Amino acid sequence: MLQTINLSMRYPTKKLFENVNLTLDSGKRYGLIGANGAGKSTFLKILSGAYEASSGEIVIAPNTRLGVLGQDQYAFESLSLKDAVLIGNKRLYDAIKRKEYLYENADLSNEATNEELGELEMVCAEEDPIYEYDVVIEKILEDLGFPADKHNELMSTLTGGDKFKILLAQVLFPKPDILLLDEPTSNLDLPSISWLEENLKRHEGTMVVISHDRHFLNSVCTHILDMDFGSVREFSGNYDDWYIASTLIAKQQEAERNKKTQRKRGAGELYPSLFCQCFQSQASHESPKTA
């Protein structure tokens, strides 16, 4: 579904990661973890196309729909809550709004107008085959705590936390094939986090999520991507599974270092001993000096 080939990101004074080779499969939900400053958000932005890597390549399967959680909570102030969610599928949004405009303002007896309406109808059928977008959006909004009488209010009326909920609804509504989420639980209340967890567990495509919420990662992730020391290592399982596996690897590496240290010390002790034995052997074969 999504592949990175020798992906690297370097700055003049810092190297974030180098030669990252990953294949992220459909049906798997990856938690991207690492220390602050390791480059997690940069890596996600490169996957989304927002940033360009220093070198390497990203390969995405043809006709793949990419969904990226927006970070600008004030980007849709003039839209209603319903339209702010609908615009997550820009092609469907544009077709619906154009249809509405033509029905209200155009001459419907005009052949060109009717031809355009037919083309727009085809777009709507492709993007929303069973014509359920209204019902789906209303259900999402109500699940996130927005009652039906608020759905046509403007985004500008919401507080920051509620705006962020709409951005979440916006990216989830189109059911993208690849879903990229950077800290999706920020500013969410517990009911909204639970709703999000259940939705993500039903996601059928590829997902990569950054979160500092251990419980959230345990709940939604099937795999962990550990960004550390300029590389990204993949582990099967959730956060707790990664912790057990990484701890075991660290202990094995420490044990191997200790063995190497002991071997070096043993060799260091052996060489003086051999030297002394040689010296003593040579002295025993020399004749004593006479006066």
TAJORA-V416312 format. One record per pair of residues at least 12 apart in sequence whose C-alpha atoms are under 10 Angstrom apart, sorted by the first residue. I is the first residue (numbers start at 1). J is the second residue. D is the distance in Angstrom with one decimal. If there is no record, write none. Layout:
BEGIN
i=I j=J d=D
i=I j=J d=D
END
This chain:
BEGIN
i=1 j=23 d=7.5
i=1 j=24 d=6.2
i=1 j=25 d=5.3
i=1 j=26 d=5.8
i=1 j=27 d=9.6
i=1 j=59 d=8.1
i=1 j=60 d=5.9
i=1 j=61 d=5.3
i=1 j=62 d=8.9
i=1 j=64 d=8.1
i=1 j=177 d=8.4
i=1 j=178 d=7.9
i=1 j=205 d=8.4
i=1 j=206 d=7.2
i=2 j=22 d=8.2
i=2 j=23 d=6.0
i=2 j=24 d=5.2
i=2 j=25 d=6.7
i=2 j=26 d=8.4
i=2 j=47 d=8.7
i=2 j=58 d=7.3
i=2 j=59 d=5.7
i=2 j=60 d=4.6
i=2 j=61 d=6.6
i=2 j=64 d=9.4
i=2 j=177 d=10.0
i=2 j=178 d=8.0
i=2 j=206 d=8.0
i=3 j=20 d=9.8
i=3 j=21 d=7.4
i=3 j=22 d=5.6
i=3 j=23 d=4.4
i=3 j=24 d=6.1
i=3 j=25 d=8.6
i=3 j=47 d=9.3
i=3 j=57 d=8.2
i=3 j=58 d=5.7
i=3 j=59 d=5.0
i=3 j=60 d=6.5
i=3 j=61 d=8.8
i=4 j=19 d=8.9
i=4 j=20 d=6.6
i=4 j=21 d=5.1
i=4 j=22 d=5.2
i=4 j=23 d=6.6
i=4 j=24 d=8.6
i=4 j=47 d=8.5
i=4 j=56 d=7.4
i=4 j=57 d=5.8
i=4 j=58 d=4.6
i=4 j=59 d=6.4
i=4 j=60 d=9.0
i=5 j=19 d=7.1
i=5 j=20 d=6.5
i=5 j=21 d=4.9
i=5 j=22 d=7.1
i=5 j=23 d=8.8
i=5 j=55 d=9.2
i=5 j=56 d=5.6
i=5 j=57 d=5.1
i=5 j=58 d=6.3
i=5 j=59 d=7.9
i=6 j=18 d=7.0
i=6 j=19 d=3.7
i=6 j=20 d=5.0
i=6 j=21 d=5.4
i=6 j=22 d=8.8
i=6 j=55 d=7.3
i=6 j=56 d=4.7
i=6 j=57 d=6.7
i=6 j=58 d=9.0
i=7 j=19 d=4.8
i=7 j=20 d=4.8
i=7 j=21 d=6.7
i=7 j=22 d=9.1
i=7 j=43 d=9.3
i=7 j=46 d=9.4
i=7 j=53 d=6.9
i=7 j=54 d=7.8
i=7 j=55 d=5.8
i=7 j=56 d=4.1
i=7 j=57 d=6.0
i=7 j=58 d=7.6
i=7 j=231 d=9.8
i=8 j=20 d=6.5
i=8 j=21 d=9.7
i=8 j=43 d=9.2
i=8 j=52 d=9.9
i=8 j=53 d=6.1
i=8 j=54 d=5.6
i=8 j=55 d=5.3
i=8 j=56 d=6.1
i=8 j=57 d=9.0
i=8 j=230 d=8.9
i=8 j=231 d=9.2
i=9 j=39 d=8.7
i=9 j=42 d=8.6
i=9 j=43 d=8.3
i=9 j=46 d=9.2
i=9 j=51 d=9.9
i=9 j=52 d=8.5
i=9 j=53 d=5.3
i=9 j=54 d=4.8
i=9 j=55 d=6.9
i=9 j=56 d=8.9
i=9 j=230 d=9.2
i=10 j=53 d=8.1
i=10 j=54 d=6.0
i=10 j=55 d=8.7
i=10 j=230 d=10.0
i=11 j=54 d=8.4
i=15 j=38 d=9.3
i=15 j=39 d=9.3
i=15 j=229 d=9.5
i=15 j=230 d=7.1
i=16 j=37 d=8.3
i=16 j=38 d=6.2
i=16 j=39 d=5.6
i=16 j=40 d=9.0
i=16 j=42 d=8.8
i=16 j=43 d=8.9
i=16 j=227 d=9.4
i=16 j=228 d=9.2
i=16 j=229 d=8.2
i=16 j=230 d=5.5
i=16 j=231 d=8.4
i=17 j=38 d=8.1
i=17 j=39 d=7.5
i=17 j=40 d=9.7
i=17 j=43 d=8.7
i=17 j=54 d=9.9
i=17 j=227 d=8.2
i=17 j=228 d=8.4
i=17 j=229 d=7.5
i=17 j=230 d=3.8
i=17 j=231 d=5.4
i=17 j=232 d=7.8
i=18 j=54 d=9.2
i=18 j=55 d=8.7
i=18 j=56 d=9.0
i=18 j=229 d=9.5
i=18 j=230 d=5.9
i=18 j=231 d=6.2
i=18 j=232 d=8.9
i=19 j=55 d=8.4
i=19 j=56 d=7.3
i=19 j=57 d=9.9
i=19 j=230 d=8.8
i=19 j=231 d=7.5
i=19 j=232 d=9.2
i=20 j=56 d=8.4
i=20 j=57 d=9.7
i=20 j=227 d=9.9
i=20 j=230 d=8.6
i=20 j=231 d=6.2
i=20 j=232 d=6.3
i=20 j=233 d=8.8
i=21 j=56 d=9.2
i=21 j=57 d=9.4
i=21 j=58 d=9.6
i=21 j=231 d=9.1
i=21 j=232 d=8.2
i=21 j=233 d=9.3
i=22 j=58 d=9.6
i=22 j=225 d=9.5
i=22 j=232 d=8.3
i=22 j=233 d=8.6
i=22 j=234 d=8.2
i=23 j=58 d=10.0
i=23 j=59 d=9.3
i=23 j=234 d=9.7
i=24 j=60 d=9.8
i=24 j=178 d=9.6
i=24 j=205 d=10.0
i=24 j=206 d=6.8
i=24 j=207 d=8.5
i=24 j=208 d=8.8
i=24 j=223 d=9.8
i=24 j=234 d=9.8
i=25 j=178 d=9.6
i=25 j=205 d=7.9
i=25 j=206 d=6.0
i=25 j=207 d=8.9
i=26 j=177 d=7.8
i=26 j=178 d=8.1
i=26 j=203 d=9.6
i=26 j=204 d=6.9
i=26 j=205 d=4.6
i=26 j=206 d=4.5
i=26 j=207 d=8.1
i=27 j=177 d=9.4
i=27 j=178 d=9.8
i=27 j=201 d=9.8
i=27 j=202 d=9.4
i=27 j=203 d=7.4
i=27 j=204 d=5.1
i=27 j=205 d=4.9
i=27 j=206 d=5.6
i=27 j=207 d=8.1
i=27 j=222 d=9.0
i=28 j=201 d=9.8
i=28 j=203 d=8.8
i=28 j=204 d=7.9
i=28 j=205 d=7.1
i=28 j=206 d=5.5
i=28 j=207 d=6.6
i=28 j=208 d=8.7
i=28 j=220 d=9.9
i=28 j=221 d=7.8
i=28 j=222 d=6.0
i=28 j=223 d=7.0
i=28 j=236 d=9.9
i=29 j=178 d=9.9
i=29 j=179 d=9.1
i=29 j=200 d=8.4
i=29 j=201 d=8.3
i=29 j=203 d=8.3
i=29 j=204 d=9.1
i=29 j=205 d=8.2
i=29 j=206 d=6.0
i=29 j=207 d=4.6
i=29 j=208 d=6.1
i=29 j=209 d=7.8
i=29 j=217 d=9.6
i=29 j=220 d=7.0
i=29 j=221 d=4.9
i=29 j=222 d=5.2
i=29 j=223 d=6.1
i=29 j=224 d=8.3
i=29 j=237 d=9.6
i=29 j=238 d=9.3
i=30 j=180 d=9.7
i=30 j=206 d=7.9
i=30 j=207 d=5.8
i=30 j=208 d=4.7
i=30 j=209 d=6.3
i=30 j=210 d=8.7
i=30 j=217 d=8.9
i=30 j=220 d=8.6
i=30 j=221 d=5.6
i=30 j=222 d=6.2
i=30 j=223 d=4.7
i=30 j=224 d=5.2
i=30 j=225 d=6.4
i=30 j=226 d=9.9
i=30 j=234 d=8.8
i=30 j=235 d=9.2
i=30 j=236 d=9.1
i=30 j=237 d=9.1
i=30 j=238 d=8.6
i=31 j=181 d=9.6
i=31 j=207 d=8.3
i=31 j=208 d=5.8
i=31 j=209 d=5.0
i=31 j=210 d=6.0
i=31 j=211 d=7.4
i=31 j=212 d=9.9
i=31 j=216 d=9.7
i=31 j=217 d=6.4
i=31 j=218 d=9.1
i=31 j=220 d=8.4
i=31 j=221 d=5.8
i=31 j=222 d=8.0
i=31 j=223 d=6.3
i=31 j=224 d=4.7
i=31 j=225 d=5.9
i=31 j=226 d=8.3
i=31 j=234 d=9.6
i=31 j=235 d=9.7
i=31 j=237 d=9.7
i=31 j=238 d=7.8
i=31 j=239 d=7.8
i=32 j=44 d=8.8
i=32 j=181 d=9.8
i=32 j=182 d=9.3
i=32 j=208 d=6.6
i=32 j=209 d=5.9
i=32 j=210 d=5.1
i=32 j=211 d=7.5
i=32 j=212 d=9.7
i=32 j=217 d=9.3
i=32 j=221 d=9.6
i=32 j=223 d=8.9
i=32 j=224 d=6.1
i=32 j=225 d=4.7
i=32 j=226 d=6.2
i=32 j=227 d=7.2
i=32 j=232 d=9.0
i=32 j=233 d=9.9
i=32 j=234 d=9.3
i=32 j=239 d=9.9
i=33 j=209 d=8.7
i=33 j=210 d=6.5
i=33 j=211 d=7.3
i=33 j=212 d=7.9
i=33 j=217 d=9.6
i=33 j=224 d=7.2
i=33 j=225 d=6.2
i=33 j=226 d=5.2
i=33 j=227 d=6.1
i=33 j=228 d=8.7
i=33 j=232 d=9.3
i=33 j=239 d=9.0
i=34 j=210 d=9.2
i=34 j=211 d=9.9
i=34 j=212 d=9.4
i=34 j=225 d=8.5
i=34 j=226 d=5.8
i=34 j=227 d=4.9
i=34 j=228 d=6.1
i=34 j=229 d=9.5
i=34 j=232 d=9.2
i=35 j=226 d=9.4
i=35 j=227 d=7.8
i=35 j=228 d=7.4
i=35 j=229 d=9.8
i=38 j=227 d=6.7
i=38 j=228 d=6.8
i=38 j=229 d=8.0
i=38 j=230 d=7.6
i=38 j=231 d=9.6
i=39 j=227 d=7.8
i=39 j=228 d=9.3
i=39 j=230 d=8.7
i=40 j=182 d=8.9
i=40 j=209 d=9.7
i=40 j=210 d=7.3
i=40 j=225 d=9.8
i=40 j=226 d=9.4
i=40 j=227 d=7.2
i=40 j=228 d=9.9
i=40 j=232 d=9.9
i=41 j=181 d=9.5
i=41 j=182 d=6.9
i=41 j=183 d=9.4
i=41 j=209 d=9.8
i=41 j=210 d=7.6
i=43 j=227 d=9.6
i=44 j=68 d=9.2
i=44 j=180 d=7.0
i=44 j=181 d=8.2
i=44 j=182 d=7.7
i=44 j=208 d=7.9
i=44 j=209 d=8.5
i=44 j=210 d=8.5
i=45 j=68 d=9.0
i=45 j=180 d=8.8
i=45 j=182 d=9.3
i=46 j=58 d=8.6
i=47 j=59 d=9.4
i=47 j=60 d=9.4
i=47 j=66 d=9.8
i=47 j=68 d=9.7
i=47 j=180 d=8.3
i=47 j=208 d=9.6
i=48 j=66 d=7.6
i=48 j=67 d=8.3
i=48 j=68 d=6.9
i=48 j=178 d=9.4
i=48 j=179 d=9.3
i=48 j=180 d=7.4
i=49 j=66 d=10.0
i=49 j=68 d=10.0
i=50 j=68 d=10.0
i=60 j=178 d=9.2
i=61 j=177 d=9.8
i=63 j=177 d=9.3
i=64 j=176 d=7.9
i=64 j=177 d=5.9
i=64 j=178 d=7.4
i=64 j=205 d=9.8
i=65 j=89 d=9.9
i=65 j=174 d=8.7
i=65 j=175 d=8.4
i=65 j=176 d=5.0
i=65 j=177 d=5.1
i=65 j=178 d=6.4
i=65 j=179 d=8.7
i=65 j=205 d=9.7
i=66 j=171 d=9.3
i=66 j=174 d=9.6
i=66 j=175 d=9.2
i=66 j=176 d=5.5
i=66 j=177 d=6.0
i=66 j=178 d=4.9
i=66 j=179 d=6.2
i=66 j=180 d=7.9
i=66 j=206 d=9.6
i=67 j=88 d=8.4
i=67 j=89 d=9.5
i=67 j=170 d=9.2
i=67 j=171 d=5.7
i=67 j=172 d=7.6
i=67 j=173 d=9.6
i=67 j=174 d=8.1
i=67 j=175 d=8.0
i=67 j=176 d=5.3
i=67 j=177 d=7.5
i=67 j=178 d=6.0
i=67 j=179 d=4.8
i=67 j=180 d=6.2
i=67 j=181 d=8.5
i=67 j=207 d=9.4
i=68 j=88 d=9.6
i=68 j=167 d=9.7
i=68 j=168 d=9.4
i=68 j=170 d=9.5
i=68 j=171 d=6.4
i=68 j=172 d=9.2
i=68 j=176 d=9.0
i=68 j=178 d=8.4
i=68 j=179 d=6.1
i=68 j=180 d=4.9
i=68 j=181 d=6.2
i=68 j=182 d=8.5
i=68 j=208 d=9.9
i=69 j=88 d=9.9
i=69 j=164 d=9.5
i=69 j=167 d=6.7
i=69 j=168 d=6.4
i=69 j=169 d=9.3
i=69 j=170 d=8.1
i=69 j=171 d=5.8
i=69 j=172 d=8.6
i=69 j=179 d=8.0
i=69 j=180 d=6.4
i=69 j=181 d=5.3
i=69 j=182 d=6.8
i=69 j=183 d=9.0
i=69 j=184 d=7.6
i=69 j=209 d=9.9
i=70 j=88 d=9.9
i=70 j=164 d=8.5
i=70 j=166 d=9.8
i=70 j=167 d=6.1
i=70 j=168 d=7.9
i=70 j=170 d=8.6
i=70 j=171 d=7.7
i=70 j=180 d=9.8
i=70 j=181 d=8.6
i=70 j=182 d=8.8
i=70 j=184 d=9.8
i=71 j=164 d=8.0
i=71 j=167 d=7.9
i=71 j=168 d=9.8
i=71 j=181 d=9.9
i=71 j=182 d=8.6
i=71 j=183 d=9.8
i=71 j=184 d=9.8
i=72 j=163 d=9.3
i=72 j=164 d=8.6
i=72 j=167 d=8.6
i=73 j=155 d=9.2
i=73 j=156 d=9.8
i=73 j=158 d=10.0
i=73 j=159 d=9.5
i=73 j=160 d=6.9
i=73 j=161 d=8.9
i=73 j=162 d=9.2
i=73 j=163 d=5.7
i=73 j=164 d=6.1
i=73 j=165 d=9.4
i=73 j=166 d=8.7
i=73 j=167 d=7.3
i=74 j=155 d=8.1
i=74 j=156 d=7.7
i=74 j=158 d=9.9
i=74 j=160 d=8.6
i=74 j=163 d=7.7
i=74 j=164 d=9.4
i=75 j=155 d=9.2
i=75 j=156 d=9.7
i=75 j=163 d=9.8
i=75 j=167 d=9.7
i=76 j=154 d=8.6
i=76 j=155 d=6.4
i=76 j=156 d=7.9
i=76 j=163 d=9.1
i=76 j=166 d=9.8
i=76 j=167 d=9.5
i=77 j=154 d=6.5
i=77 j=155 d=4.7
i=77 j=156 d=4.5
i=77 j=157 d=8.2
i=77 j=158 d=9.0
i=77 j=163 d=9.3
i=78 j=153 d=9.6
i=78 j=154 d=6.1
i=78 j=155 d=6.5
i=78 j=156 d=6.7
i=78 j=157 d=9.8
i=79 j=152 d=8.6
i=79 j=153 d=8.2
i=79 j=154 d=5.5
i=79 j=155 d=5.9
i=79 j=156 d=8.2
i=80 j=150 d=8.9
i=80 j=151 d=6.8
i=80 j=152 d=5.0
i=80 j=153 d=5.1
i=80 j=154 d=4.2
i=80 j=155 d=5.7
i=80 j=156 d=8.7
i=80 j=157 d=9.6
i=81 j=137 d=9.3
i=81 j=138 d=9.6
i=81 j=141 d=8.2
i=81 j=146 d=9.0
i=81 j=150 d=7.7
i=81 j=151 d=5.2
i=81 j=152 d=5.9
i=81 j=153 d=6.2
i=81 j=154 d=6.1
i=81 j=155 d=5.8
i=81 j=156 d=9.5
i=81 j=157 d=9.7
i=81 j=158 d=9.3
i=81 j=163 d=9.0
i=81 j=166 d=7.1
i=81 j=167 d=10.0
i=81 j=169 d=9.8
i=81 j=170 d=9.7
i=82 j=133 d=10.0
i=82 j=134 d=8.2
i=82 j=137 d=6.6
i=82 j=138 d=7.4
i=82 j=140 d=9.7
i=82 j=141 d=8.0
i=82 j=150 d=9.2
i=82 j=151 d=5.6
i=82 j=152 d=6.3
i=82 j=153 d=8.5
i=82 j=154 d=9.0
i=82 j=155 d=9.4
i=82 j=166 d=9.0
i=82 j=169 d=9.8
i=82 j=170 d=9.3
i=83 j=97 d=9.7
i=83 j=134 d=10.0
i=83 j=137 d=9.1
i=83 j=151 d=8.8
i=83 j=152 d=8.2
i=83 j=153 d=9.9
i=83 j=154 d=9.2
i=83 j=155 d=9.4
i=83 j=170 d=9.2
i=84 j=137 d=10.0
i=84 j=151 d=9.9
i=84 j=154 d=8.9
i=84 j=155 d=7.6
i=84 j=163 d=9.7
i=84 j=166 d=7.1
i=84 j=167 d=7.9
i=84 j=169 d=8.8
i=84 j=170 d=6.7
i=85 j=137 d=6.9
i=85 j=138 d=9.6
i=85 j=140 d=9.1
i=85 j=141 d=8.7
i=85 j=165 d=9.9
i=85 j=166 d=6.4
i=85 j=167 d=7.3
i=85 j=168 d=8.6
i=85 j=169 d=5.9
i=85 j=170 d=4.1
i=85 j=171 d=7.8
i=85 j=172 d=8.8
i=85 j=173 d=6.9
i=85 j=174 d=9.2
i=86 j=133 d=7.8
i=86 j=134 d=8.7
i=86 j=136 d=9.8
i=86 j=137 d=7.3
i=86 j=169 d=9.0
i=86 j=170 d=6.7
i=86 j=171 d=9.5
i=86 j=173 d=7.4
i=86 j=174 d=8.3
i=87 j=170 d=7.0
i=87 j=171 d=9.2
i=87 j=173 d=9.3
i=87 j=174 d=9.3
i=88 j=167 d=8.6
i=88 j=168 d=9.6
i=88 j=169 d=8.3
i=88 j=170 d=4.7
i=88 j=171 d=5.6
i=88 j=172 d=7.9
i=88 j=173 d=6.7
i=88 j=174 d=6.4
i=88 j=175 d=9.6
i=88 j=176 d=9.8
i=89 j=127 d=8.2
i=89 j=128 d=10.0
i=89 j=170 d=8.0
i=89 j=171 d=8.4
i=89 j=172 d=9.7
i=89 j=173 d=7.6
i=89 j=174 d=5.6
i=89 j=175 d=9.2
i=89 j=176 d=9.3
i=90 j=174 d=9.4
i=91 j=120 d=9.9
i=91 j=123 d=7.7
i=91 j=124 d=8.4
i=91 j=126 d=9.9
i=91 j=127 d=7.7
i=92 j=120 d=9.0
i=92 j=121 d=9.9
i=92 j=123 d=6.9
i=92 j=124 d=5.9
i=92 j=125 d=9.1
i=92 j=126 d=8.8
i=92 j=127 d=6.1
i=92 j=128 d=7.7
i=92 j=133 d=9.4
i=92 j=174 d=9.5
i=93 j=124 d=8.9
i=93 j=127 d=9.7
i=94 j=120 d=9.1
i=94 j=123 d=9.6
i=94 j=124 d=9.6
i=95 j=117 d=9.1
i=95 j=119 d=9.0
i=95 j=120 d=5.5
i=95 j=121 d=7.7
i=95 j=122 d=9.3
i=95 j=123 d=6.7
i=95 j=124 d=6.6
i=95 j=127 d=9.8
i=96 j=120 d=7.6
i=96 j=121 d=8.5
i=96 j=123 d=9.0
i=96 j=124 d=7.2
i=97 j=120 d=9.8
i=98 j=116 d=9.5
i=98 j=117 d=8.6
i=98 j=120 d=7.8
i=99 j=113 d=9.9
i=99 j=116 d=8.7
i=99 j=117 d=6.4
i=99 j=118 d=9.5
i=99 j=119 d=9.9
i=99 j=120 d=6.8
i=99 j=121 d=8.1
i=99 j=124 d=9.8
i=100 j=117 d=9.8
i=102 j=114 d=9.2
i=102 j=116 d=9.1
i=102 j=117 d=7.8
i=103 j=117 d=8.8
i=127 j=174 d=8.7
i=128 j=174 d=9.4
i=133 j=173 d=8.7
i=133 j=174 d=9.4
i=136 j=173 d=7.8
i=137 j=151 d=9.3
i=137 j=169 d=8.1
i=137 j=170 d=9.1
i=137 j=173 d=7.2
i=138 j=151 d=7.5
i=140 j=166 d=9.3
i=140 j=168 d=9.9
i=140 j=169 d=6.7
i=140 j=170 d=9.6
i=140 j=172 d=9.3
i=140 j=173 d=8.1
i=140 j=195 d=9.5
i=141 j=165 d=8.8
i=141 j=166 d=7.8
i=141 j=169 d=7.4
i=143 j=169 d=10.0
i=143 j=191 d=9.0
i=143 j=192 d=7.9
i=143 j=195 d=7.3
i=143 j=196 d=9.8
i=144 j=162 d=8.8
i=144 j=165 d=7.0
i=144 j=166 d=8.5
i=144 j=168 d=9.7
i=144 j=169 d=8.4
i=144 j=188 d=9.7
i=144 j=189 d=9.7
i=144 j=191 d=8.0
i=144 j=192 d=5.9
i=144 j=193 d=9.5
i=144 j=195 d=7.6
i=144 j=196 d=9.1
i=145 j=162 d=9.1
i=145 j=165 d=9.3
i=145 j=191 d=8.9
i=145 j=192 d=8.1
i=146 j=162 d=9.0
i=146 j=165 d=9.8
i=146 j=166 d=9.7
i=160 j=187 d=8.1
i=161 j=186 d=8.3
i=161 j=187 d=5.2
i=161 j=188 d=6.6
i=161 j=189 d=8.8
i=162 j=187 d=8.3
i=162 j=188 d=8.3
i=162 j=189 d=9.9
i=163 j=187 d=9.7
i=164 j=184 d=8.7
i=164 j=185 d=9.4
i=164 j=186 d=8.3
i=164 j=187 d=7.4
i=164 j=188 d=8.0
i=165 j=184 d=9.1
i=165 j=185 d=9.3
i=165 j=186 d=9.6
i=165 j=187 d=8.5
i=165 j=188 d=7.3
i=165 j=189 d=9.9
i=165 j=192 d=8.1
i=165 j=196 d=9.8
i=167 j=184 d=9.5
i=168 j=181 d=9.0
i=168 j=184 d=7.4
i=168 j=185 d=9.4
i=168 j=196 d=8.5
i=169 j=196 d=9.4
i=172 j=196 d=9.5
i=172 j=199 d=8.4
i=172 j=200 d=8.7
i=172 j=203 d=9.1
i=175 j=203 d=7.6
i=175 j=204 d=8.5
i=175 j=205 d=8.4
i=176 j=203 d=8.8
i=176 j=204 d=9.0
i=176 j=205 d=7.2
i=176 j=206 d=8.7
i=176 j=207 d=9.4
i=177 j=203 d=8.7
i=177 j=204 d=7.5
i=177 j=205 d=4.6
i=177 j=206 d=6.2
i=177 j=207 d=8.3
i=178 j=203 d=9.5
i=178 j=204 d=9.2
i=178 j=205 d=5.8
i=178 j=206 d=4.7
i=178 j=207 d=5.7
i=178 j=208 d=8.0
i=179 j=200 d=9.5
i=179 j=203 d=8.7
i=179 j=204 d=10.0
i=179 j=205 d=7.5
i=179 j=206 d=6.2
i=179 j=207 d=4.6
i=179 j=208 d=6.4
i=179 j=209 d=8.1
i=180 j=206 d=8.6
i=180 j=207 d=5.9
i=180 j=208 d=5.0
i=180 j=209 d=6.0
i=180 j=210 d=8.5
i=181 j=207 d=7.8
i=181 j=208 d=6.3
i=181 j=209 d=4.6
i=181 j=210 d=6.3
i=181 j=211 d=8.6
i=182 j=208 d=8.5
i=182 j=209 d=5.8
i=182 j=210 d=4.8
i=182 j=211 d=6.9
i=183 j=209 d=7.2
i=183 j=210 d=5.3
i=183 j=211 d=4.8
i=183 j=212 d=7.4
i=183 j=213 d=8.7
i=184 j=196 d=8.5
i=184 j=209 d=7.8
i=184 j=210 d=7.8
i=184 j=211 d=7.2
i=184 j=213 d=9.9
i=184 j=216 d=9.9
i=185 j=197 d=9.5
i=185 j=210 d=9.7
i=185 j=211 d=7.5
i=185 j=212 d=9.1
i=185 j=213 d=7.9
i=185 j=216 d=8.3
i=186 j=211 d=8.8
i=186 j=212 d=9.6
i=186 j=213 d=9.5
i=193 j=216 d=8.2
i=194 j=216 d=8.9
i=194 j=219 d=9.6
i=196 j=216 d=9.4
i=196 j=220 d=9.3
i=197 j=216 d=7.1
i=197 j=217 d=9.2
i=197 j=219 d=6.8
i=197 j=220 d=6.0
i=197 j=221 d=9.7
i=198 j=219 d=8.7
i=198 j=220 d=8.0
i=199 j=220 d=9.2
i=200 j=219 d=9.4
i=200 j=220 d=6.4
i=200 j=221 d=9.0
i=201 j=219 d=8.0
i=201 j=220 d=5.5
i=201 j=221 d=8.1
i=201 j=222 d=9.4
i=202 j=220 d=9.3
i=203 j=220 d=9.7
i=207 j=220 d=9.8
i=207 j=221 d=8.8
i=207 j=222 d=9.8
i=207 j=223 d=9.9
i=208 j=221 d=8.8
i=208 j=223 d=9.4
i=208 j=224 d=9.2
i=208 j=225 d=8.8
i=209 j=221 d=8.5
i=209 j=224 d=9.5
i=209 j=225 d=9.7
i=210 j=225 d=9.7
i=213 j=239 d=9.8
i=214 j=238 d=9.3
i=214 j=239 d=6.7
i=214 j=240 d=8.2
i=215 j=238 d=9.7
i=215 j=239 d=8.3
i=215 j=240 d=9.2
i=216 j=238 d=9.6
i=216 j=239 d=9.1
i=217 j=237 d=10.0
i=217 j=238 d=6.4
i=217 j=239 d=5.9
i=217 j=240 d=8.8
i=218 j=237 d=8.5
i=218 j=238 d=4.9
i=218 j=239 d=5.2
i=218 j=240 d=6.7
i=218 j=241 d=8.6
i=218 j=242 d=9.9
i=219 j=238 d=7.6
i=219 j=239 d=8.9
i=220 j=238 d=7.7
i=220 j=239 d=9.6
i=221 j=236 d=9.3
i=221 j=237 d=7.0
i=221 j=238 d=5.2
i=221 j=239 d=7.5
i=222 j=235 d=9.0
i=222 j=236 d=6.5
i=222 j=237 d=4.8
i=222 j=238 d=5.4
i=222 j=239 d=8.9
i=222 j=241 d=9.7
i=223 j=235 d=5.7
i=223 j=236 d=4.5
i=223 j=237 d=4.7
i=223 j=238 d=5.7
i=223 j=239 d=8.1
i=223 j=241 d=9.0
i=223 j=242 d=8.3
i=224 j=236 d=6.4
i=224 j=237 d=6.7
i=224 j=238 d=6.3
i=224 j=239 d=6.7
i=224 j=240 d=9.8
i=224 j=241 d=8.8
i=224 j=242 d=6.6
i=224 j=243 d=9.8
i=225 j=239 d=9.8
i=225 j=242 d=9.0
i=226 j=242 d=8.6
i=226 j=246 d=9.3
END
